[in-house]
Amino acid sequence: MIQVRLNNISDNYFNKAWELYEHAFPPEERRLLSTQTHIMKKSNYHFDVLMDKNEFIGFLLWWVLKH
């Protein structure tokens, strides 16, 4: 399994990850696509996809925060 960071919505596998995101969270807990696009430009935000044998298997969304 490998973890690949996506930097914008045109990256490979973003559409698969976004489809899963929309099904995994209720509407009141989801970001709008326009908001997600903006947040992905921040260096401390990570939108990572998990791949196994070149197949998308999931995603991780996380922030690097200062202590």
C-alpha positions in Angstrom: 0.0 0.0 0.0 1.2 3.5 -0.8 0.0 6.9 0.2 0.0 9.7 -2.5 -0.7 13.3 -1.7 -3.0 15.2 -4.1 -2.4 18.9 -4.6 -5.4 19.9 -6.7 -8.7 18.5 -8.0 -7.2 17.6 -11.4 -4.8 15.1 -9.9 -5.2 11.4 -10.6 -7.7 9.7 -8.4 -9.2 12.9 -7.0 -12.6 12.1 -8.6 -12.7 8.6 -7.1 -11.7 10.0 -3.7 -14.3 12.8 -3.9 -17.0 10.3 -4.8 -16.2 8.2 -1.7 -16.0 11.4 0.4 -19.5 12.4 -0.6 -20.9 9.0 0.3 -18.9 8.6 3.5 -20.0 11.8 5.2 -23.4 13.3 5.8 -24.1 16.6 3.9 -23.7 18.8 7.0 -20.2 17.4 7.6 -18.9 17.8 4.0 -17.0 20.6 2.4 -18.2 22.1 -0.9 -15.9 21.3 -3.8 -15.0 25.0 -4.2 -13.9 25.0 -0.5 -11.9 21.8 -0.9 -10.2 23.3 -4.0 -9.1 26.3 -2.0 -8.0 24.3 1.1 -5.8 22.0 -1.1 -3.6 25.0 -1.9 -2.5 25.2 1.8 0.8 23.6 2.5 -0.2 22.3 5.9 -3.3 20.4 4.5 -3.0 16.9 3.1 -5.5 15.2 0.8 -3.9 11.8 0.4 -5.1 8.8 -1.5 -4.3 5.2 -0.5 -3.3 2.9 -3.3 -2.8 -0.9 -3.4 -1.4 -2.4 -6.6 -2.4 0.7 -8.5 -5.9 0.6 -7.3 -7.6 3.3 -5.2 -8.6 2.0 -1.8 -9.2 5.1 0.3 -8.2 8.5 1.4 -6.9 10.5 4.4 -7.6 14.2 4.9 -5.4 15.8 7.5 -3.7 19.0 8.7 -0.2 19.6 10.1 -0.7 21.7 13.2 1.9 23.4 15.3 2.2 22.3 18.9 
